[in-house]
Amino acid sequence: MQSLIDEQKNWQKICAAEDYEHPDFKAVLQDVFGRAAAYHRKQWEFVVIYLNLLKAGKINPDATGASFGAGREPLIYLIAERVKQFTATDLYRFNTGWTTAKVDKNLTCRDFVLELAGEDFPREKLDVQDMDMRDLAFADNSLDFCSSSCAFEHIGDFEDFVSHLKEVKRVLKKDGVYVMTTEHLFCHPTIKTKGNYKFSLDYLASVFAAADFFPATTLDEHLESSKLNQVKPELGALDGFNEEVINLFPGIILSKFGVPYTSSCFVFRNDQQQPFELPENRSSEQAELCQHQISKNIQAIYADYKTLNPTAKLNKNSRSVMNDHLEYLVSNHEDHFELMPIEKGHFTFTELIYLADYAFSFQVLIDLFQSAKLRFKLIRAEQLKPTSRSVVESKILQLDGSSRLQFNHQAEPGYVYALAIATAEGKEVPLKSIQVQCKVHS
Ligand SMILES: C[S@@+](CC[C@H](N)C(=O)[O-])C[C@H]1O[C@@H](n2cnc3c(N)ncnc32)[C@H](O)[C@@H]1O
């Protein structure tokens, strides 16, 4: 597929289900990717990056390009075979926390990326380099195009974002194009977790200005009213719902601790002189709609008691702080993410759950082989700062045999809640079985 049907379509936009109905999107998904519609924001990102490069005339046999934080994304192979030369770059290391870039000790990064190439893939067109996207090893004015998918938000803080964009501006030719996807918040301030930012548009605009490198002026933020544009329920706290199960459900608007987000795509041109404009009179209507849906989701999920994973927060290596990133290995993420150390003695610690403004109950069904003194704690944390935990209610109880206990509370929208249980005597727990459940009252 070399030409577009709709040259006027603005593909600098947020992810929306209706994009899947656009003839150019459909054609690229089918003819280039050979895939069925998954209504998944990552799939959307790859297709829209490709569409933007096609629209800019950069998918051609004379073009030279690169991608940053590329891992082994499908775009590498699809673009490389259609251009003159393509370089995939990432911090390809054997000890990285990202499975996307985790190279076996006995492999070169090129071999690692080529492992996923098809049999007929023209290998000579692909170079692979271990390269930090804040410090690019390309000559000035040397690339016709470059791209990155879901990598920009993972490289650090403000200065790192600016360094990256300045570098891209330097290595692109005068008429070069950079297509980048990142995460989009709905009228919400930037979430500044180093290594895992989620940006407000205002913040991004300030990064663009500091780098003196601008995307096209208009970002299309429109979302049609559709079931597929509704916020995907947060199910990570429930027992049996691991990330693989959750990812079986389609959904392009996600939420984390009750904060909705999706993907957006920006198209930078080196010859773009006009600063990026924040859309005027941006309404908070979408944000309100998302909040309304999140509230409805909570009510639907927790209308009756639902069993929670009782050990979700116990082992810091067993849970990712990024439900939306299946590819993230948690084993050595310490230098990227805020840690959530668990105090000694705990044998139950549920996920922190966003419960909007509902009154809720945690119910504990516990069965002990013999008498034990246990400490039950209702924990609360600020919605986006899981490390800000404090104890709302604490009870020490001497229990024997089977017991049913309830903890009732009124949720506040800015907070998330969990239930933790520890031994009060620092001894082993004579535990036969434990179930922790949650229910909201409407
Ligand atoms: C969410 S993954 C995305 C990978 C790939 N683009 C994809 O969509 O499958 C983020 C990637 O950014 C890479 N990354 C993080 N910091 C980086 C940096 N400073 N320079 C280059 N790559 C980086 C990680 O190694 C990881 O492969």
The ligand as a Tripos MOL2 file, in Angstrom:
@<TRIPOS>MOLECULE
LIG
   27    29     1     0     0
SMALL
NO_CHARGES

@<TRIPOS>ATOM
      1 C1          6.9910    0.3460   26.5060 C.3       1 LIG1
      2 S1          8.4860   -0.1930   25.7820 S.3       1 LIG1
      3 C2          8.1100    0.0390   24.0920 C.3       1 LIG1
      4 C3          8.9210   -0.8110   23.1890 C.3       1 LIG1
      5 C4          8.4890   -0.7590   21.7280 C.3       1 LIG1
      6 N1          8.5030    0.5960   21.2270 N.3       1 LIG1
      7 C5          7.1160   -1.3570   21.5670 C.2       1 LIG1
      8 O1          6.1730   -0.5840   21.3630 O.co2     1 LIG1
      9 O2          6.9860   -2.5780   21.6400 O.co2     1 LIG1
     10 C6          9.5900    1.1490   26.1340 C.3       1 LIG1
     11 C7         10.9800    0.9710   25.5210 C.3       1 LIG1
     12 O3         11.7280    2.1610   25.7710 O.3       1 LIG1
     13 C8         13.0730    1.7600   25.9790 C.3       1 LIG1
     14 N2         13.8050    2.8490   26.6660 N.ar      1 LIG1
     15 C9         13.6350    3.3150   27.9200 C.ar      1 LIG1
     16 N3         14.4940    4.3140   28.1590 N.ar      1 LIG1
     17 C10        15.2150    4.4950   27.0170 C.ar      1 LIG1
     18 C11        16.2590    5.3890   26.6310 C.ar      1 LIG1
     19 N4         16.7300    6.3190   27.4760 N.pl3     1 LIG1
     20 N5         16.7640    5.2720   25.3840 N.ar      1 LIG1
     21 C12        16.2980    4.3380   24.5230 C.ar      1 LIG1
     22 N6         15.3050    3.4810   24.8250 N.ar      1 LIG1
     23 C13        14.7810    3.5490   26.0540 C.ar      1 LIG1
     24 C14        12.9500    0.5020   26.7920 C.3       1 LIG1
     25 O4         14.1250   -0.2570   26.7710 O.3       1 LIG1
     26 C15        11.7560   -0.1850   26.1250 C.3       1 LIG1
     27 O5         12.1430   -1.0710   25.1250 O.3       1 LIG1
@<TRIPOS>BOND
     1     1     2 1
     2     2     3 1
     3     2    10 1
     4     3     4 1
     5     4     5 1
     6     5     6 1
     7     5     7 1
     8     7     8 2
     9     7     9 1
    10    10    11 1
    11    11    12 1
    12    11    26 1
    13    12    13 1
    14    13    14 1
    15    13    24 1
    16    14    15 ar
    17    14    23 ar
    18    15    16 ar
    19    16    17 ar
    20    17    18 ar
    21    17    23 ar
    22    18    19 1
    23    18    20 ar
    24    20    21 ar
    25    21    22 ar
    26    22    23 ar
    27    24    25 1
    28    24    26 1
    29    26    27 1
@<TRIPOS>SUBSTRUCTURE
     1 LIG1         1 GROUP 0 **** ****
